[in-house]
Amino acid sequence: MSTMIEVRVFATLRQGRDKVTMLSPEGITCAGDILALMNIPREEVSILLINGFHQKPETPVKDGDIVALFPPVGGG
């Protein structure tokens, strides 16, 4: 039985997207594939977490993983 990959987007990355998106793991091998599927340019992602740990777009993802994407944090 196939589960899903849960993708959570925050702040400006949420514009035009759901806060939480469930994706089928078929055809997804790494976090970068998720960015491509969701039309999120890599340069717009400052923090990428997989199951709570900092990772890179090249990091493999699998069924049941939770991927969180954060934009660069602005402010002064």
Order of alpha helices (4+ residues) and beta strands (2+ residues): beta-beta-alpha-beta-beta-beta
